[in-house]
Amino acid sequence: MASHIVGYPRMGPKRELKFALESFWDGKSSAEDLKKVSADLRASIWKHLSDAGIKYIPSNTFSYYDQVLDATATLGAVPPRYGWTGGEIGFDTYFSMARGNATVPAMEMTKWFDTNYHFIVPELGPEVNFVYSSHKAVEEYKEAKALGVETVPVLVGPVSYLLLSKPAKGVDKTFSLLSLLPKVLAVYKEVIADLKAAGAKFIQFDEPTLVLDLESHKLQAFTDAYAQLTPALSGIQVLVETYFADLTAEAYKTLTSLSGVNAYGFDLVRGAKTIDLIKAGFPSDKLIFAGVVDGRNIWANDLADSLNTLETLAGIVGKERIVVSTSSSLLHTAVDLVNETKLDDEIKSWLAFAAQKVHEVNALANAFNGKKDEAFFSANAAAQASRKSSPRVTNEAVQKAAAALKGSDHRRATNVSARLDAQQKKLNLPILPTTTIGSFPQTVELRRVRREFKAKKISEEEYIKAIKEEIRQVVELQEELDIDVLVHGEPERNDMVEYFGEQLSGFAFTANGWVQSYGSRCVKPPIIYGDVSRPKAMTVFWSALAQSFTKRPMKGMLTGPVTILNWSFVRVDQPRSETCYQIALAIKDEVEDLEKGGIGVIQIDEAALREGLPLRKSEHAHYLDWAVHSFRITNVGVQDSTQIHTHMCYSNFNDIIHSIIDMDADVITIENSRSDEKLLSVFREGVVYGAGIGPGVYDIHSPRIPPTEEIADRINKMLAVLEKNILWVNPDCGLKTRKYSEVKPALANVVAAAKQIRNELAK
């Protein structure tokens, strides 16, 4: 019985790649230094997988930014603004596409399906000249082979690549991206020929878009693509991998009929219904790569249950045609539980990070082959039983409070128009009020203070003094810039979800459970293992302190329940909606305490609302119902004069705009500029929005400083579709990843642009 891993985390157990990337971007190290760190990480990953007994080991899953951008580089699909003139794509062009540079903005970034991972969206049109311009796939295959490890090169599938792309600026929105398939396939054929010449025996094409609701012409594109690739694929084994959901019956039929393909990968964790499709019929000469080990959560696999699933499959297609695999890439999990020396022993026994999941895959493969490790399976069964029976998981008072929520939709008593009037009387803001999203740059000194306080190297008094001084400086800076509604800069927070989870019951935390979000950005998701409640106030002290430094409105900054849920590793023993309602009640307590503490503007971020939207349209309504309801619960009890903000970023929001309106926030700030103002199209199409709204005027994930006129132009585009009395002016997102040398001039230009447009409107 063979085993397979779809993909593996890239950052390294101690975020080695993150620090190497940032050192390179800051000019502190060379390209060769970055390549050396990367090669060492790849070698360690391949050795780990090989030593663990994995047969099908992936290569070309390592990336300096993301795998879709890697595919764009391979295809030479570089937008003209980056000035690339041909040849092998180097770091300058690659990172300019990802991050922008001093003169041109980055490409759009959006969420990878329903995960917190991001990818750079390809910009395509009829004039794109696809040419083989990055030989990364074959180079990494050769690199592994030189180390004595035979790997399966992984490529983003050609059809998924096109379906995840967008028409470039200036290209008609009705342009068919799939019409580019013949040109794209010509490059794929060159890549395949290179891999075959290097000795590759197996290739994996990731085609995750097959789990979406696809029209018939899109499904036909898969059939056409692999038919055209079939001659090139002769003499090599081919796996088409899918993940994150079930396939529809039509997609399953398309997949299992593809020409030139020998094996199919299925997510049997989030796509358990796929087994019914397999029962109804499966090709007699193909392999199933059975994804029974969860690639997206950190709970130890229920080995007995997974073995039953494998036995069920064996009864349908035969044991010899099953390969045990992960449900998706392990990119979405933390790296190694061994590094968690401070985790509670009981909770630790319930967990499995990427390194442990590799052993689970191999243990299942061996057991399926008659070589069951009884001790390993016995320990696993004991851990499963412990998690189900542990008293620390259940809090009856919390469950009763959440159950009592049913029967009410928790709406504020007054409509948003009347509330905005009451808030304006209290706040007295100008038209086009300026604000930021929450965080300010996290300096080296600030990180040192937090780190030393956590390690008990400085006292609480010293910590509070340092954070207080940081807040005072951030407030002074905003007043100097003449920003209208201020933030305290969040200097006490390393991460917006981790900070709240540390103060809520039912959460556990890791020391090194880092997961890549995009580029060098890593997050450390909390683990929700039990019922959630708020033992005490979490932010009131810092927000009230910040308000004492200024007469201008100071926003209280909270993370919303849906975002805390979607950016955590969530318990799987109850519906996600139940856990979300529990978090909503905890945040509700905090909102009301902030209001009592004199904070008149409270922002409850729901950056991940869209991210959690199920991939299947039939499941959208149910998710949006409980997710939007959870947000409304948090602020249903505040006065009309208390202004509730929310914030969303880096997803496609147009298809859920009516649910966003139904959240009933007083003001929403939302990413807009990096996605080339896609959001504004929904208002051009006639959607009426009556609450305050601040579409972002500049991309904070790029070091580029936007000029005043560019920002003013964006504001004017917004005024063409939105009323001036509801429009806010703000960046796309928080500023924690930027430097003050970038933030100060950028925000100065934001304020200058807002004032310029105010003057023009006054005339």
Steps between C-alpha positions, in 0.01 A plus 500: 500500500655830384484840667495856367516859628323767291736776619700609804553829695776717354588747772699256712449405866645832618378715207842489336360598159308797643814651650706426189241669276473810718878527529527484120220756448667736748830472312676335795578176316563386145298292257750221553437513876126465437553211260725321750241518780234379258709207377572393858128508584408296193767243579376462857139457383588236242716313752222507760242362254742239368605384848131476599441249221290718268512361146359795302693805623409838346746747349436847355266571792763727653440865408649840573147647498228268371452218253271693264758777465754225430275376219474855365880516495523161328261622230672837461163673558656817643286815472675762281525756783785303659730557203602137458671450165530122492735232623488308828289695749710618792423626848457864394211426265355224716484706819384813314196305384436384856579816696523786252798733495571872524337574165231240433237327716485128574261260335174420678518262795203290611413201718582146389151348493359500857837512681701779659776441244523752214614498140592759239230516233630464141408787265437364151373611162513410131838673455687300766796320346540183705859378503685250721677742735562323830652153518435467873301174472774305326777663703340393828440149368869472408600648835304232688629226272859607570422447869380148425127580527260419218219757499172575329523849343181697575358750251195724531269343243457697176122534527501601866770756420275667244187476715686670787616784273331826408493718187782754510423869531366626168384155390126459458353330808315260271826369355515121530811407695453139391560612140866524603518128573684396179774761565535395865514131410787563260714608799373214717615257230850648521501465879384137475770424242763650731379294794493179296852568374615548859360158590170586671271197525188671640350851465230649721264761355306692765152575362313622811247700299334168418331516843318823407160529333623507141296555186518234230736699276752527784483127565547445129822703522649233729411230249650700213814596692601150605412359158746748350763415763463123460775452237742706711411293810577169331742293708436679830244443776258787560304591814228765492450625856185666636435630851289708741156356415292232331480485125165535328386195305580684176849599615569146622399360162724754325797428727483122476469518122806716440736370234861430595430491876581199720391614846256732672538671838193555716448693824312246711495726809307797362368292214367187666211474252750426224501136613141471377615611154780242508247232594294591196796440270876530477740421212636149538861588416551818706633583848324687781714731712278492808529820704400369843746701714380859545739749338323804647461437873728396784296227670651154510342274242245248621702212359231237558244710313741571213588131475128423470477753215792336324345154547175633350691626197686170471167321487406713199818521290745255659777563751777504239359814339496720810774740609465653847535878490428832669175677416693804371842654533628515858589863425191596704623337823782574743830323437596278794344428839846408635575873523212553747670446834256715701169362376281329756567124478134403471429746219827411330390136486198608294709671230698419186696759301643443152788279615262283704249481216771355278540217751123456516489456122774240511349320801168471317673374186687237700189394693306474176778274375480269803784661699301684767696675775279394791666733752460802268134419433432435870650834605296672231177337621575609858556860386172498306314374808671759722389790281139380496478457877720780637307732736704799380322483163149573628357804682127458562441871568653593164297238315177624660578861411571405138184288480295796626603703195266303278172672424639854459687657209671755731457823306553846644165670565567809283576504128848593382401841360367618836803354677741685270321827578536438874866410456577809293354724771738337746812464280469814281707355215571673166380348175741236372632427851844339509602203712729198495409136547664434836863393516807720455852375417634232732856620557792283609498676838129438547536132422792480744289648780217251444743211473685591818178550695375160390833348607473686834822689433331831571232582758134573429563859605783535245286339232203730561729804500650400162164425338349818643780703344453327165126579505571863589736534204253335260223735618727804462596392149135467395420843644798650313371339180152639581323164482139529621430172679803353672622154600742404775718300259465163677856493640399242762395250231717272291198361316135610497358154566771364728467804728131436568529124514763529775241675716202276428430166665482193277812599305850351504817654355818380342851638517594413139172407329561741213307472174571694180234752396680663205858576403696527824188568707441225756223468756476282808137384513357432845353158567134500605464180700201581725208731574593868474441779753661830607632492859578875507529813284766471230552841334327761715815605689702573183214665310408728791866589543528591131182711519650692793779623270266676255172685462441338163294179476705190582390167357481198727647213298354150515512189285157368408372152584498368143860608443617354831329177396634489145853592605521236771537124502142417596363209701319245282269347762223759451378716208717803423191719541467399866861595571451829316196592710703438815775733376237760404370510855853553632561788258159648588613529862815680385310741273270603783793549739676721243189712469478534879869598499431802280588361158251635246634329188557124509638300207419129491712356218349227287788467255431129456122505449528428127782252552273259686242493221453136393625410154163356400230761429228285653669545839544880482168606652538291815855624566417866437194477723691392812814701419315831453282423801814447710627845408170666587498330840824680592355852481124467539509658846684829432347848485409667170779754552768228522639446152573140403759445227607178334782422259548244222791432267650293216204300377233539234217672686271589210311172515416542870429875504141451617621296797753775578214751501305263726781516758354844579832661594507880509824518299689239300858544380588255226797413277461656157818639346709183464210326325491790250178644647300187420273578795369820339346305214227367729384857570517589131262211444241660724554361850399771749711528816369733771758450777845655516755335273875540446634313197880493543693769313843336507656154525685454828667174394730686265787730604389744229383844621199613296504866389223737612352532152466124464312480830284798404416327173389191693279713726337662198426155354333409828295821499368407157311206657475588873351798683754742648334493842566125545850475349806450722865523389741233627769250395413149385606332824709532819853641489690254722708352215623839378776733619444850639708637211226370269196560723557867584518633142225263382257614771597864443399453137172332604407798720610749234287327238195498729543873571547574131172327410319668792607839366388409151162386631463820704552708185 
